[in-house]
Amino acid sequence: MLTLVCQHAASVETTVGAIRWDGWFEDNPWQRNLDPEQWHYRLPFFAEKDRDNGVCVVDNSDDVMAREIAFARAGGIDYWAFCYYHPESWPEADRYNHGWKRYLAANKAVLGRQWRRDALSAWHQMILPAG
């Protein structure tokens, strides 16, 4: 019996996902939380320090998204879960969707993969493979 259980477990493919937080848009208020030197070790790879020791944390380039996808693949991430903010929820709510939009654009332009949308139904745009 144990042998059957172990064989079954070895044959089941496990998927690993990560929840994205995409608040690093232009002029975001969150980057100020990382200004103190004690938090600089937590800066993402695309962050920049200014001469006053403040930081700019904005991930709005194609290169940043391509590198994030590559890092996710290399780290064994199968998908990202995106939070979706309805554009009419509050003024400027759609700014928080920039990572999701950029990911979709990168996959159409760079990866060219067709995702399993039939199984994901309406959620196919919220939870997508990381690469």
Secondary structure per residue as TSV (DSSP state, phi and psi in degrees):
chain	resnum	aa	ss	phi	psi
A	1	M	-	360.0	-46.8
A	2	L	H	-60.5	-38.2
A	3	T	H	-61.7	-42.1
A	4	L	H	-63.9	-42.0
A	5	V	H	-62.9	-45.4
A	6	C	H	-64.7	-40.0
A	7	Q	H	-64.3	-40.5
A	8	H	H	-65.2	-45.7
A	9	A	H	-60.6	-37.6
A	10	A	H	-70.4	-25.0
A	11	S	H	-88.6	-13.1
A	12	V	S	-84.9	126.0
A	13	E	-	-85.2	127.7
A	14	T	-	-96.4	135.2
A	15	T	-	-106.2	144.6
A	16	V	-	-122.2	130.0
A	17	G	E	-123.1	169.9
A	18	A	E	-139.9	141.0
A	19	I	E	-86.9	127.9
A	20	R	-	-91.5	146.1
A	21	W	-	-121.2	113.0
A	22	D	-	-109.4	52.5
A	23	G	-	-92.8	11.3
A	24	W	-	-92.7	50.7
A	25	F	-	-90.4	170.0
A	26	E	T	-54.5	132.8
A	27	D	T	60.1	30.7
A	28	N	-	-69.7	146.4
A	29	P	S	-77.7	-14.7
A	30	W	G	-74.2	-27.3
A	31	Q	G	-63.7	-25.9
A	32	R	G	-63.7	-26.0
A	33	N	G	-65.9	-20.2
A	34	L	G	-101.5	5.3
A	35	D	-	-60.9	-44.4
A	36	P	S	-60.3	137.0
A	37	E	G	-50.5	-35.4
A	38	Q	G	-60.8	-18.2
A	39	W	G	-104.9	-0.5
A	40	H	G	-63.4	-24.1
A	41	Y	G	-67.1	-15.6
A	42	R	G	-96.2	2.4
A	43	L	-	-65.7	137.2
A	44	P	-	-69.4	163.0
A	45	F	T	-58.5	-24.7
A	46	F	T	-93.0	0.5
A	47	A	-	-71.6	152.0
A	48	E	E	-128.8	141.3
A	49	K	E	-96.0	142.9
A	50	D	-	-99.5	177.1
A	51	R	T	-70.3	-17.0
A	52	D	T	-91.5	12.5
A	53	N	S	69.8	13.9
A	54	G	-	-82.7	172.5
A	55	V	E	-127.2	153.8
A	56	C	E	-119.7	116.3
A	57	V	-	-120.6	92.1
A	58	V	-	-134.4	123.0
A	59	D	-	-110.6	63.2
A	60	N	-	-110.2	27.7
A	61	S	S	-116.4	154.5
A	62	D	H	-61.9	-35.8
A	63	D	H	-62.6	-41.6
A	64	V	H	-62.9	-46.4
A	65	M	H	-63.3	-41.7
A	66	A	H	-61.2	-41.4
A	67	R	H	-69.3	-37.7
A	68	E	H	-63.2	-41.2
A	69	I	H	-63.0	-44.8
A	70	A	H	-63.1	-42.7
A	71	F	H	-63.1	-40.8
A	72	A	H	-62.9	-46.0
A	73	R	H	-59.4	-49.0
A	74	A	H	-62.9	-30.8
A	75	G	T	-86.4	1.3
A	76	G	T	83.1	18.4
A	77	I	-	-81.8	125.0
A	78	D	-	-90.1	-28.7
A	79	Y	E	-156.6	159.7
A	80	W	E	-112.5	143.7
A	81	A	E	-104.1	124.1
A	82	F	-	-103.8	140.7
A	83	C	-	-81.9	136.3
A	84	Y	-	-110.6	130.8
A	85	Y	-	-112.3	114.3
A	86	H	-	-58.6	130.5
A	87	P	T	-56.7	-21.3
A	88	E	T	-100.3	9.0
A	89	S	S	-63.3	-42.7
A	90	W	S	-161.9	162.1
A	91	P	T	-56.6	132.8
A	92	E	T	70.7	14.7
A	93	A	G	-60.2	-34.1
A	94	D	G	-65.1	-17.8
A	95	R	G	-59.5	-31.7
A	96	Y	G	-73.1	-10.4
A	97	N	G	-91.0	4.2
A	98	H	H	-62.7	-37.3
A	99	G	H	-64.2	-42.9
A	100	W	H	-62.3	-46.3
A	101	K	H	-63.3	-41.7
A	102	R	H	-68.1	-36.9
A	103	Y	H	-63.2	-45.9
A	104	L	H	-60.0	-43.9
A	105	A	H	-64.3	-41.1
A	106	A	H	-64.2	-39.9
A	107	N	I	-69.8	-35.5
A	108	K	I	-70.5	-39.8
A	109	A	I	-84.3	-38.8
A	110	V	I	-104.7	-48.5
A	111	L	I	-86.3	-37.7
A	112	G	-	61.8	27.9
A	113	R	-	-93.5	148.9
A	114	Q	-	-100.7	120.3
A	115	W	-	-86.0	160.2
A	116	R	-	-76.0	77.6
A	117	R	H	-77.3	-24.6
A	118	D	H	-60.7	-40.5
A	119	A	H	-76.4	-25.3
A	120	L	H	-93.2	-11.4
A	121	S	G	52.0	-133.1
A	122	A	G	-69.2	-17.3
A	123	W	G	-84.2	1.9
A	124	H	G	-59.6	-22.9
A	125	Q	G	-91.9	-7.7
A	126	M	T	-98.0	-33.4
A	127	I	E	-124.8	109.6
A	128	L	E	-129.6	150.3
A	129	P	E	-57.5	142.8
A	130	A	-	-76.4	-5.3
A	131	G	-	162.5	360.0
